Amino acid sequence: MRKHLLSSLALITVGVLLAGCGKNAGPASAPLAAPHPIERGQSKPLVQPRQQRYMIEFGGMGVGIQQLSVDGFSRLAAEQGITYQQNYSYSRLFRGISITTSPQNIERIAALPGVKSVRRVSKVRRPLDVKGDYRPDLATAVTQTGVDYVQQELGFTGKGIKVGIIDSGIDVDHPDLKNRIVAQKDFVGDDYDSSQDRIPRPDPIADDCDGHGTHVAGIVGARGKVVGVAPEVSLGAYRIFGCGEDSTTADDVIIAALEQALNDRMDVVNMSLGSFGGWPTDLVSEAIDRAAEQGMVVVVSAGNEGGEGPMATGSIAATRNAIAVASYENVGVNSNFFLVEGQEIQYLKASGGAAVPLSGSLQFARTGTSSSMVDACNPLPANSLTGKAALIRRGGCNFSVKVANAEAAGAAAVVIYNNTLGVFSPGTDGQVPVGMIQKAAGEMLDSKLAGGETVTLTWGATMKYYPNDRGGLLSDFTSYGPTQDLTLKPDLGAPGGNIYSTYPLEKGAHVVLSGTSMAAPHVAGAVALLLQARPDLKGHPQKVLTILQNGAIPAIYSKDTSDFLDSVNRQGAGMLNMVNSILNETRVEPSSLSLKDVQGTVTKTLRLYNDSDYPVLYGVFHIPALGTFGNMAPVSLSENAANVAFQYEDVVLYPGESYTLKVDITPSPKDPEGTLFGGYIVLLNSDGFSNVVPYMGFKGDYQSQPAMTDNVLTWIDFETEDYYLLTDGAEFDFSKGEFPSVLYHMDHPAQRVILDVLNGKTEKPVFASGSDYVVFDHEIRNTSEYYWWYLTWYGDLKRAQMQAGVPVTKTLPDGAYRLRMRALRVGGDASNPEHWDRWISPVFYIKNVK
């Protein structure tokens, strides 16, 4: 009933009509508008899904607080004539069951004694990753995190530690992974896809037909052509995705897999999955928290929504007790090259397009200049590139447009040069070879062509190793935090850009992928190394997180300047550093500070511990990081540093001692309200090790920020996702599949959203006891000003009727109604009217209700 919609109407139409589509409050004083038919195109039948999946949470049944059981629920449901199919039952991570039933049963199920809550199962998409034909070695990624030293010098390989992979399965026949899988279970089968409501049909073996899970498993612990972070771990394979690259899974499946991993005594679980936005109270998040309480370390990917602005961390990455991982770029790649006047120029082949030649030459021709903003974004003169390699600057349009225009002008190849640091495999299709080169190389070639020189490329016959000039910087795609309730996430980061790892044998055995999905297993493998080195940490996931965050190294924003560290709400504590984490015998708690909203100065305390057998001197100092402002993309950056004052700048601790240090943090007066500011408190000890504590806050009063900003009464064509804006008097004919909907736009998240039904004339609830139709907690913001959520009313008010003690009918009678929508701002007081955003629709009519 709720999803993103992009209007098919011009935005100006929305702007003009909004004023007539609702109001904020006040009783009607004028006569009601006369009913009139909805003006729209041809009617299309709207079908609400007959069966949906729900999680039923059990609680106490009353006097004596007897706990509702699976059998007890079955008996109560049968007495009420409620039919359902049970999918899963849970005992450790969720107290209740997953069922499939009609939405019409939900109000009655919620009213059964002992039912604590009923929550609809959400769908989770497997993250899409970027593929390439070049060969960055995992061996270069482990040098960035100190894992190479830990393996080779300290001798830790993860032996004796079990890591579960909840993903698309693992290729059980892969030589780099074979005989390492000690537990496995398939929960879904090949054809499963929750977005298409396909029924899970598990196979006996959790084999991987997709590839994502095998790649993740290889990063954790491959031992063969690829050597993983912890090459002697034991692996658990828990398959929750089908074979489709775009397939989705569901909350109840994920929780069942997580509970199975707990039963199999996995020490660590990796979950490289999630979708945009999330709250720490989501179903899967609550299950992960319970797993952590029982001693399991859960590592999750932060999300690949770097272009969607702040608060974009993945849904599962919002979990309080999970380790959410950002992505950094690998330091090197093995890639193709061509020669120009004897000089090698590295390029990365596009993920689509023709194969690149390994011999032959072409002359270059430029299509713009080194300052062009829309180079080759428009059609080029006919035959202007015939038989030549087109040199095109990145930017202004997608790569496919540039390539298509160059091909139409006769180009025999396309070389795109970056407009910023770094190089990657551009996603495009086409009939000619396409590659990307570094910004500096492209500008050099452009300068030669601009000077009238003839510039010829000669294709190289082999691949070579080249350093990545963005190596060690955050990947463009990695998501910005914090969570919807201003908790600092991600927690830290690891290499996830351009990672070469295992892949199903039938798909080539090895491949390069990029994503936070690749960064998370690097950390999961690192946790295995830490648990082998420190067996006392087993069963203590919060201590593990503390040690990893304390040992991390924050990254700079750009190699053009080292003046600024990148944003805390994007990298957390920084890049994983296992040498610090294993060898440092001091720690600081808490290992991160979520300041929430800050007005003035906030005081926090840190506890320093010396776990060594000798005295340690700490030097305490502050390193600011870039702030961000703007609640949607694109993110704007602030260079203004917060003021951080310490109680003491030097502290000496003797063996076994601890000390409490007070820290005062004040956001910069130069920053605008709404800035997410942050930085790092660094404690450098006399052993040369550092303990890092990131902090992040929201400048201003978060409750003063409107959450719900625009609402529209509409009729939606669910087949085309077109919507029709309506004003006073619209008449919905239910016999024609016409149902009133509300489009609503969320500038910020909301703690609670309520949609209720009012009498069209009095603007009061239909029943004196209330007429709530939908009440749900924890709405996320929209990803863009152009996107909306929607809710549809199908004419019923079963919950309100039960509360009012009147007969429960399928729908309300024909007549005049209004919809009222309210949104409680995050952290708001439900009893304070100033913390709610409100909207009341125009009057509308319903008829032919059955």
URVEN-V932193 format. One line per field, one symbol per residue. ss: DSSP state (H for helix, E for strand, - for the rest). Layout:
# URVEN-V932193
ss=???
This chain:
# URVEN-V932193
ss=----EE----HHHHHHHH---EE------------EE--------------EEEEEEE-E--HHH-E--HHHHHHHHHH-----EEEEEE-----EEEEEE-HHHHHHHH----EEEEEE--EEE----EEE-----HHHHHHH--HHHHHH---------EEEEEE-------------EEEEEE-------HHH---------------HHHHHHHHHH-E---E------EEEEEE--------EEEHHHHHHHHHHHHH----EEEE----E------HHHHHHHHHHH---EEEEE----HHH-----E-HHH----EEEEEEE--EEEEEEEEE--EEEEEEE-----------EEEEEE----------------------EEEEE-----HHHHHHHHHH----EEEEE---------------EEEEE-HHHHHHHHHHHH-----EEEE----EEEE------E-----------------EEEEEE-EEEE--HHH--EEEEE-HHHHHHHHHHHHHHHHHH-HHH---HHHHHHHHHHH-E--EEE--EEEEE--HHHH---E--HHHHHH--EEEE--EEEEEEE--EEEEEEEEEE-----EEEEEEEEEE-EEE------EEE----EEEE---EEEE----EEEEEEEEE---------EEEEEEEEEE----EEEEEEEEEE--HHH---EEEEEEEEEE----EEEE----EEEEHHH----EEEEEE---EEEEEEEEEE-----E------EEEEEEEE-------EEEEEE-----HHHHHHH----------EEEEEEEEEEE-------HHHEEEEEE--EEEE---
